[in-house]
Amino acid sequence: MYIFDIKTIALTVVFLIISSIMAVEFSRQIKKDTDRKKRRIALYSLILAFMFLLTHLFVIISAGVPFFTGNLYQFFMLFFVICSFGAYAALSLAQRDLANTQEYIFTSLLIAASTLAAEYTAFYIIFRDAIEFQGLLTILSSLMVMVTSFLLLRFLMQITNEDIYEFVKKYKYMGSIFGGMALGGIPYIVLSSMMPLTEGAGIHSFLAPFIYMALANLLFMLIPDLFGEKLIMKNVQSHLSLFSHNPDSVFRVDLQGYIRNVNKEAVELTGYSATELTGLHFIDLIGNSEEENKIRKYYRKVLSGETKVIETTLKKADSTFAEVRITAVRIIVKNTTVGVFGILRDITEQKNADEMIEYLAYHDELTNLPNRRNLEKVMAGLFIKDEVFSLIYLDFDRFKRINDTFGHSFGDKILVQIGRELAKIVPENCLVSRIGGDEFAILVTQGNKPEAMAANIIKAFQTPIFAEGMEFLITASIGVAHFPDDTNDLELLLKYADMAMYKAKENGTNHFQFFDQSMVDQDVNKFELENELRNAINNDSLNVFYQPKYNTFTNQITGAEALARWKHHRHGMIPPGVFIPIAEEANLIVPLERMIIRKVFRQLVTWMEQGYKVPRTSINISIIHFYQEDFVNFMQYSLKEYDLVGELIEIEVTESIMIKKEDSINEQLQALREIGIEVSIDDFGTGYSSLSYLSKLSVDRLKIDQSFVSHSQENREIISTIVSMATNLKLKVIAEGVETESQIDLLKSLGCQEVQGYFYSPPLPSNEYEIMMNRELLAN
């Protein structure tokens, strides 16, 4: 008869199968959670030890052997501690990929010894009175436990270290079942080896657990073997896929440097067949002897364990060359280096693109001359070497007129010719660069005379340039600055040369000017004025003067032009010809004009409250204002804010507005006219626009420029044409700059009824203009 209860044995095996599944899941979770690895191992070890303890309670119950209940506490504590230690060791060691055979054997023996120690010690405590060791069975039990430990560790390591879950899912459950069955047999074979044969019981009663254990181990043995074969196949296929389907060229090279295998990309890259490449030394593919030494040194470093990227030249079968980037890694089998994988990427196009980007970064795309960045780089090099040099800065006079007349495309062709001409004049050891537009700079190295070079440039450009059948005389204005005499700051040197060039331009163009410190003082003064103008605008401290407009037949005031005036606290009255260009350059013109608009509106309200019949007042508006999206809204809001009607306001725009011909500008002009604001074209007749544009523009009045009025007799026909054309287009006309009675008589004879100028009145402060309006009001 059997000494074990079959039902209880089955329950024990089920619990151990569950424990096996838990152990596998715990081990894989520990592998993923690197931050809390030790805490997880400790917790999971206690859980597994508790599960093993429960199974052994079933073993005790199913054994049919009397046990001493007074020893149960000792049994529980000792078994739980030993099982916790064993589980901790197994989970810890399962995280490692034990490629070393000796380490694997040692770890397996350690697990087997822990298991045997736990089983024999625990059973000895609880069954002390019934123990009688069977020597042969004890040896057999130990061997079987060792086999189970080897299989268990191998399976746990395989499952833990395989990262593709779907790949291990089937084997995880199969291995857990057979592993649980094998573990379930361990306590019974150990207990059988510790019990005497009972009278009447056959030998098969004691051998049954061993037969079961042998079968369970045999089944469990199949799982790591089958799983291992799958892993090997997966790794081989992964390796082959990485090798064969790699988008880069892959070479497998032995320790001596001979090529043993290549993929198809390597064949395409080199132009050799796979057969020709096999057996070839990798040095035979390198471009030159200098590169050979570099690659040999690199190969030795790779074999010593360094993994680096290197770029070199590859010699192809057709004797052409390709630029390649090599990444080399060792091939290691059982901790021994057996070769190297060389992964080559063709970077020829990338190199060419990089060279092109580098070239474009340091050269002007139009003229192919070095650009400003290149110039600054060379200057920095001379600065580091502490070498003396000079900088010539050039600007070509009247070039803007060519662009405006013939277009930028034609202007670009002229710039190319200018660049070629400069390259001919300047010595090779100097640098010609294009800064931008029609500005060029020449770095004059030590030993060359910048004044002689500047003189040669001026002389060369006194001869006309020919382009597309036309000749152009483009003279140069040149500024010269010296390093380090003028400054040892490279950025300032460029600025100083630029200042000297502008000084030459101011002095009549077509000559060169050396930098001196007085130019800085002038530039600083301009910079100070810009800051002070900005503050004046923000503080609303500019003034408005009013120049009256008169009817030539009635001599009555018809309106006035509002003019901005700036009384500086140190310099006194600064002319508009000085501060208006500063405002335009510093992007202050829009806030300046809006400040003037608000001041005029406030003044008109004041006069109307005092009972004056205020005529229409005109305000100058720059074309920049028409590119502000809110301009029309600003005018509408301001009129509403001050409770004014549009009929009191006129805006004056320059003739350049006709050159633009933009629909959006015309729409804004029309919107202003719809609210009563009149539109006047200022300085009419001085621009480049066609008179036919007038019929398309929403304007009310033409203002004849004072340049025609000042020489009215010579320009009689022009004035007559403007007046006649305006009459036909139903436009009003006013002449500005009227200073003499003869000019008045002529304008009246030509039909121009409205004028303004010093003949009647200069621009007046608001209080003086108020007196003039009051006097006229009393006269009427």
TIKE-173957 format. One record per residue (C-alpha): z, x, y; residue number from 0. Coordinates in steps of 0.5 Angstrom, whole numbers. Layout:
TIKE-173957
     Z     X     Y seq
     Z     X     Y NUM
...
//
This chain:
TIKE-173957
     Z     X     Y seq
     0     0     0   0
    -1     2     7   1
     5     4    12   2
     1     2    18   3
     0    -5    21   4
    -8    -6    22   5
    -7   -11    27   6
    -3    -7    31   7
    -7     0    30   8
   -13    -4    33   9
    -9    -6    39  10
    -7     1    40  11
   -15     3    40  12
   -16    -2    45  13
   -11     0    50  14
   -14     7    49  15
   -21     5    50  16
   -19     2    56  17
   -15     8    58  18
   -21    12    57  19
   -25     8    62  20
   -20     9    67  21
   -20    16    66  22
   -27    17    67  23
   -27    12    73  24
   -21    16    76  25
   -24    23    75  26
   -31    21    78  27
   -27    18    84  28
   -23    24    85  29
   -29    28    85  30
   -32    24    91  31
   -25    24    95  32
   -24    31    97  33
   -19    30   102  34
   -14    27    98  35
   -16    30    91  36
    -9    32    90  37
    -5    26    91  38
   -10    22    87  39
   -10    26    81  40
    -2    26    81  41
    -2    18    82  42
    -8    17    77  43
    -4    22    72  44
     2    18    72  45
    -2    11    71  46
    -5    14    65  47
     1    17    62  48
     4    10    63  49
    -2     7    59  50
    -1    13    53  51
     6    11    53  52
     5     4    52  53
     0     5    46  54
     5     9    43  55
    10     4    43  56
     5     0    39  57
     5     6    34  58
    12     6    33  59
    12    -2    31  60
     6    -1    27  61
     9     5    23  62
    13     1    19  63
    18     7    19  64
    26     6    21  65
    27     9    28  66
    33    10    32  67
    34     6    38  68
    39    10    41  69
    33    16    42  70
    28    11    45  71
    30    13    53  72
    29    21    51  73
    23    19    47  74
    20    15    53  75
    22    20    58  76
    20    26    54  77
    13    23    52  78
    12    21    59  79
    13    27    62  80
     9    31    57  81
     3    26    58  82
     3    26    66  83
     2    34    65  84
    -3    33    60  85
    -7    28    64  86
    -6    32    71  87
    -9    38    67  88
   -15    34    64  89
   -17    31    71  90
   -16    37    75  91
   -20    41    70  92
   -25    36    70  93
   -27    37    77  94
   -30    44    75  95
   -36    46    72  96
   -34    50    67  97
   -40    54    65  98
   -36    60    62  99
   -35    59    55 100
   -29    62    54 101
   -26    58    60 102
   -28    52    57 103
   -25    54    50 104
   -18    56    53 105
   -18    49    57 106
   -20    45    51 107
   -14    49    47 108
    -9    48    53 109
   -11    40    52 110
   -10    40    45 111
    -3    44    45 112
    -1    39    50 113
    -3    33    46 114
     0    36    40 115
     7    38    43 116
     8    31    46 117
     6    27    39 118
    10    32    35 119
    16    32    40 120
    16    25    41 121
    16    23    34 122
    21    28    32 123
    26    25    37 124
    25    18    35 125
    24    19    27 126
    29    24    26 127
    32    22    20 128
    25    20    16 129
    21    26    18 130
    19    31    12 131
    13    35    15 132
     7    36    10 133
     4    43    12 134
    -3    41    10 135
    -4    35    13 136
     0    38    20 137
    -6    44    20 138
   -11    38    19 139
    -8    34    24 140
    -8    40    29 141
   -15    42    27 142
   -18    34    29 143
   -14    34    35 144
   -17    41    37 145
   -24    38    36 146
   -22    31    40 147
   -20    36    46 148
   -26    40    46 149
   -31    33    46 150
   -26    30    51 151
   -26    35    56 152
   -34    36    55 153
   -35    29    56 154
   -31    28    62 155
   -34    34    65 156
   -41    31    64 157
   -39    25    67 158
   -35    27    73 159
   -40    32    75 160
   -46    28    74 161
   -48    25    81 162
   -53    19    79 163
   -49    13    77 164
   -54     9    74 165
   -56    15    69 166
   -49    16    67 167
   -47     8    66 168
   -49     7    59 169
   -46    14    57 170
   -40    12    60 171
   -38     6    57 172
   -40     9    50 173
   -36    15    51 174
   -30    11    53 175
   -31     7    47 176
   -31    12    42 177
   -27    17    46 178
   -21    11    46 179
   -22    11    38 180
   -22    18    37 181
   -15    18    41 182
   -13    12    38 183
   -13    16    31 184
    -9    22    34 185
    -2    19    34 186
    -3    16    27 187
    -5    23    24 188
     0    26    27 189
     5    21    24 190
     2    21    17 191
     3    29    17 192
    11    28    19 193
    12    23    13 194
    14    24     6 195
    10    20     1 196
    13    14    -1 197
    14    12    -8 198
     8     7   -10 199
     4     9    -5 200
    -3    12    -6 201
    -5    18    -3 202
   -11    14     0 203
    -5    11     4 204
    -4    17     8 205
   -11    20     8 206
   -14    13    11 207
   -12    16    18 208
   -15    22    17 209
   -22    19    15 210
   -22    14    21 211
   -20    20    25 212
   -26    24    22 213
   -31    18    23 214
   -29    17    30 215
   -30    24    32 216
   -36    24    29 217
   -39    18    33 218
   -35    21    39 219
   -39    28    38 220
   -46    24    39 221
   -44    22    46 222
   -43    29    49 223
   -49    31    45 224
   -54    26    47 225
   -51    26    54 226
   -52    33    54 227
   -59    33    52 228
   -61    28    57 229
   -58    32    63 230
   -62    38    61 231
   -68    34    61 232
   -66    31    68 233
   -65    38    70 234
   -71    41    67 235
   -75    35    70 236
   -72    36    77 237
   -73    43    77 238
   -81    42    75 239
   -81    36    80 240
   -78    41    86 241
   -83    47    83 242
   -89    43    82 243
   -89    38    87 244
   -86    42    93 245
   -90    41    99 246
   -89    48   100 247
   -92    54    96 248
   -87    56    91 249
   -87    63    87 250
   -82    65    81 251
   -81    72    81 252
   -77    77    76 253
   -72    82    78 254
   -78    87    79 255
   -82    83    84 256
   -87    81    79 257
   -90    74    80 258
   -89    70    74 259
   -90    63    76 260
   -93    59    82 261
   -95    52    84 262
  -101    49    86 263
  -100    50    94 264
   -99    57    92 265
  -106    57    89 266
  -109    54    95 267
  -105    58   100 268
  -107    65    97 269
  -114    63    95 270
  -112    66    88 271
  -112    62    82 272
  -105    61    78 273
  -108    66    73 274
  -109    72    78 275
  -103    71    81 276
   -99    71    75 277
   -97    79    74 278
   -98    81    81 279
   -93    84    85 280
   -91    80    91 281
   -92    86    95 282
   -99    86    94 283
  -100    79    98 284
   -96    83   104 285
  -101    84   110 286
   -99    92   112 287
   -94    97   110 288
   -90    96   116 289
   -89    89   113 290
   -88    91   106 291
   -82    95   108 292
   -79    89   112 293
   -80    85   106 294
   -77    90   100 295
   -71    90   105 296
   -71    83   105 297
   -72    82    97 298
   -66    87    96 299
   -61    83   100 300
   -63    76    97 301
   -62    80    90 302
   -55    81    93 303
   -53    74    94 304
   -56    73   102 305
   -60    67   103 306
   -64    68   109 307
   -71    66   112 308
   -76    71   114 309
   -83    71   117 310
   -89    75   115 311
   -96    76   114 312
   -99    74   108 313
  -106    77   106 314
  -110    72   102 315
  -116    73    97 316
  -121    73   102 317
  -118    78   106 318
  -116    73   112 319
  -109    73   114 320
  -104    67   114 321
   -97    67   118 322
   -92    65   113 323
   -84    63   113 324
   -81    65   107 325
   -74    62   104 326
   -72    66    98 327
   -66    64    93 328
   -64    67    87 329
   -65    64    80 330
   -58    65    76 331
   -57    63    69 332
   -50    64    66 333
   -47    67    72 334
   -53    73    72 335
   -59    73    77 336
   -65    73    73 337
   -70    72    78 338
   -72    69    85 339
   -75    63    88 340
   -80    65    94 341
   -81    58    98 342
   -87    60   103 343
   -89    55   109 344
   -96    56   112 345
   -94    57   120 346
  -100    59   122 347
  -102    53   126 348
   -95    53   129 349
   -95    60   131 350
  -102    59   135 351
   -99    52   138 352
   -92    56   140 353
   -97    62   143 354
  -101    57   147 355
   -94    53   149 356
   -92    60   151 357
   -98    61   155 358
   -98    55   158 359
   -91    56   160 360
   -92    62   164 361
  -100    61   166 362
  -103    56   171 363
  -107    51   167 364
  -113    51   172 365
  -114    58   174 366
  -111    61   168 367
  -107    66   173 368
   -99    67   172 369
   -95    61   175 370
   -89    61   179 371
   -84    62   172 372
   -88    68   170 373
   -88    71   177 374
   -80    70   177 375
   -80    73   170 376
   -83    79   172 377
   -79    80   179 378
   -73    79   174 379
   -75    85   170 380
   -77    89   176 381
   -70    87   179 382
   -66    90   173 383
   -70    96   173 384
   -68    97   180 385
   -75    98   183 386
   -78    97   190 387
   -83    92   190 388
   -86    87   196 389
   -88    80   195 390
   -95    77   199 391
   -95    69   200 392
  -102    66   201 393
  -104    59   203 394
  -111    57   205 395
  -113    54   211 396
  -117    48   212 397
  -116    47   204 398
  -113    40   205 399
  -119    38   209 400
  -124    40   203 401
  -119    35   198 402
  -119    29   203 403
  -127    30   204 404
  -130    32   197 405
  -124    30   192 406
  -119    34   188 407
  -124    35   183 408
  -128    39   187 409
  -122    42   190 410
  -120    45   184 411
  -127    48   183 412
  -125    52   189 413
  -118    54   187 414
  -121    57   181 415
  -126    61   185 416
  -120    63   190 417
  -116    65   184 418
  -122    70   181 419
  -123    73   188 420
  -116    75   188 421
  -116    78   181 422
  -122    82   184 423
  -118    85   190 424
  -111    86   187 425
  -110    92   183 426
  -109    91   175 427
  -101    94   176 428
  -100    88   181 429
   -99    81   179 430
  -103    75   182 431
  -100    68   181 432
  -101    61   183 433
   -95    57   186 434
   -98    51   186 435
  -103    47   191 436
  -107    52   195 437
  -101    57   195 438
  -101    64   191 439
   -97    69   191 440
   -98    77   189 441
   -93    82   187 442
   -94    88   190 443
   -91    94   185 444
   -89   101   188 445
   -94   105   190 446
   -99   100   193 447
   -99    98   200 448
   -98    90   202 449
  -101    91   209 450
  -107    94   206 451
  -108    89   201 452
  -106    83   205 453
  -112    86   210 454
  -117    86   204 455
  -115    79   202 456
  -116    77   209 457
  -123    81   210 458
  -125    78   203 459
  -124    71   205 460
  -128    71   212 461
  -134    71   207 462
  -136    64   205 463
  -135    61   198 464
  -140    57   195 465
  -140    51   191 466
  -145    46   188 467
  -150    48   193 468
  -145    48   199 469
  -141    54   203 470
  -134    54   205 471
  -130    58   210 472
  -123    58   207 473
  -119    63   211 474
  -112    65   209 475
  -105    65   212 476
  -101    71   209 477
   -93    72   209 478
   -90    79   206 479
   -83    80   204 480
   -80    86   201 481
   -75    88   196 482
   -70    90   197 483
   -70    91   204 484
   -71    84   206 485
   -66    81   201 486
   -64    83   194 487
   -64    76   192 488
   -70    74   188 489
   -70    66   190 490
   -69    68   197 491
   -75    73   197 492
   -80    68   195 493
   -77    63   201 494
   -77    69   206 495
   -85    70   204 496
   -86    63   205 497
   -83    63   212 498
   -87    69   214 499
   -93    65   211 500
   -92    59   215 501
   -90    64   221 502
   -97    66   221 503
  -100    59   220 504
   -97    57   226 505
   -99    64   230 506
  -107    62   229 507
  -108    63   221 508
  -113    68   218 509
  -108    74   219 510
  -101    76   216 511
   -94    76   218 512
   -88    80   216 513
   -82    77   215 514
   -76    78   220 515
   -69    75   220 516
   -71    71   226 517
   -75    66   222 518
   -69    65   218 519
   -65    63   224 520
   -71    58   226 521
   -70    55   219 522
   -63    54   219 523
   -64    51   226 524
   -68    46   222 525
   -64    45   216 526
   -58    44   221 527
   -62    39   225 528
   -64    35   218 529
   -56    34   217 530
   -55    32   224 531
   -60    27   224 532
   -58    24   217 533
   -51    23   220 534
   -54    20   227 535
   -58    15   223 536
   -51    14   218 537
   -47    13   225 538
   -52     9   228 539
   -52    14   234 540
   -60    14   236 541
   -62    10   242 542
   -68     6   243 543
   -72     7   249 544
   -78     1   252 545
   -84     3   255 546
   -87    -3   258 547
   -94    -6   257 548
   -98    -9   262 549
  -104   -14   264 550
  -109   -10   268 551
  -111   -16   272 552
  -104   -19   273 553
  -100   -13   273 554
   -95   -17   269 555
   -91   -14   263 556
   -94   -17   257 557
   -89   -13   252 558
   -86    -7   251 559
   -86    -1   245 560
   -79     1   242 561
   -79     8   241 562
   -73    12   238 563
   -70    17   242 564
   -64    22   240 565
   -59    25   245 566
   -56    31   241 567
   -49    33   243 568
   -51    41   244 569
   -59    41   245 570
   -60    35   249 571
   -66    30   248 572
   -70    32   242 573
   -77    30   242 574
   -79    25   237 575
   -85    30   235 576
   -79    35   233 577
   -74    30   229 578
   -79    25   227 579
   -83    30   222 580
   -76    32   220 581
   -74    25   218 582
   -81    24   214 583
   -80    31   210 584
   -72    29   209 585
   -74    22   206 586
   -70    19   212 587
   -76    16   216 588
   -74     9   212 589
   -67     9   214 590
   -69    11   221 591
   -74     6   222 592
   -69     0   220 593
   -64     3   224 594
   -69     2   230 595
   -71    -5   228 596
   -63    -7   228 597
   -62    -4   234 598
   -68    -8   238 599
   -66   -14   235 600
   -59   -14   237 601
   -62   -12   244 602
   -67   -18   244 603
   -61   -23   243 604
   -57   -20   248 605
   -62   -21   253 606
   -64   -28   251 607
   -57   -30   252 608
   -57   -27   259 609
   -63   -32   260 610
   -68   -27   260 611
   -75   -29   258 612
   -76   -23   253 613
   -84   -21   252 614
   -86   -19   245 615
   -83   -12   243 616
   -87    -7   238 617
   -84    -3   233 618
   -87     3   230 619
   -87     3   222 620
   -89     8   218 621
   -94     7   212 622
   -88     9   207 623
   -84     3   209 624
   -90    -1   205 625
   -88     2   199 626
   -81    -1   199 627
   -81    -7   195 628
   -76   -10   200 629
   -79    -9   207 630
   -82   -16   208 631
   -75   -19   205 632
   -72   -14   210 633
   -76   -17   216 634
   -75   -24   214 635
   -67   -23   213 636
   -66   -19   219 637
   -70   -25   224 638
   -65   -30   220 639
   -59   -26   221 640
   -60   -25   229 641
   -63   -32   230 642
   -70   -29   232 643
   -77   -32   231 644
   -82   -27   229 645
   -87   -29   235 646
   -82   -24   239 647
   -84   -18   234 648
   -90   -14   233 649
   -90    -8   228 650
   -95    -2   230 651
   -98     2   224 652
  -102     8   224 653
  -110     8   222 654
  -108    11   215 655
  -106     4   213 656
  -114     3   212 657
  -115     9   208 658
  -111     6   203 659
  -114    -1   203 660
  -109    -3   198 661
  -108   -10   196 662
  -101   -10   196 663
  -100    -7   203 664
  -105   -13   206 665
  -101   -18   202 666
   -95   -15   206 667
   -98   -15   213 668
  -101   -22   212 669
   -94   -25   210 670
   -91   -22   216 671
   -96   -25   220 672
   -95   -32   217 673
   -88   -31   220 674
   -90   -30   227 675
   -90   -22   227 676
   -96   -19   230 677
   -99   -13   227 678
  -102    -7   231 679
  -107    -1   229 680
  -104     5   233 681
  -108    11   235 682
  -114     7   233 683
  -121    11   232 684
  -117    18   231 685
  -117    17   223 686
  -123    18   218 687
  -123    10   216 688
  -129     6   216 689
  -129     1   221 690
  -131    -4   216 691
  -124    -4   213 692
  -122    -8   219 693
  -125   -15   217 694
  -121   -14   211 695
  -114   -13   214 696
  -109   -18   216 697
  -108   -15   223 698
  -108   -18   230 699
  -109   -12   235 700
  -112    -5   236 701
  -109     0   240 702
  -114     5   243 703
  -111    12   242 704
  -109    16   249 705
  -114    22   247 706
  -120    17   248 707
  -116    15   255 708
  -115    22   257 709
  -122    23   258 710
  -124    16   259 711
  -131    18   262 712
  -133    22   256 713
  -131    17   251 714
  -134    11   255 715
  -138     9   250 716
  -133    10   244 717
  -128     5   248 718
  -133     0   250 719
  -135     0   242 720
  -128    -1   240 721
  -127    -7   245 722
  -133   -10   243 723
  -132   -10   236 724
  -125   -12   237 725
  -128   -18   241 726
  -132   -20   235 727
  -127   -20   230 728
  -122   -24   235 729
  -117   -18   235 730
  -113   -16   242 731
  -114    -9   245 732
  -109    -5   248 733
  -110     2   251 734
  -104     7   251 735
  -103    14   255 736
  -106    11   262 737
  -104    15   267 738
  -109    14   273 739
  -112     9   277 740
  -119    11   275 741
  -117    10   268 742
  -115     3   269 743
  -121     1   273 744
  -125     4   267 745
  -121     0   262 746
  -122    -7   266 747
  -129    -6   267 748
  -130    -5   259 749
  -126   -11   258 750
  -119    -8   256 751
  -114   -13   259 752
  -107    -9   256 753
  -105    -2   257 754
   -99     2   257 755
   -97     9   260 756
   -94    13   265 757
   -99    10   271 758
   -94     4   270 759
   -88     6   267 760
   -85    12   262 761
   -81    10   256 762
   -74     7   259 763
   -67     6   257 764
   -65    -1   255 765
   -61    -2   262 766
   -67     0   266 767
   -72    -4   262 768
   -67   -10   263 769
   -68    -8   271 770
   -75    -8   271 771
   -75   -15   267 772
   -70   -18   272 773
   -75   -16   278 774
   -81   -19   275 775
   -77   -25   273 776
   -74   -26   281 777
   -82   -25   283 778
   -84   -31   279 779
//
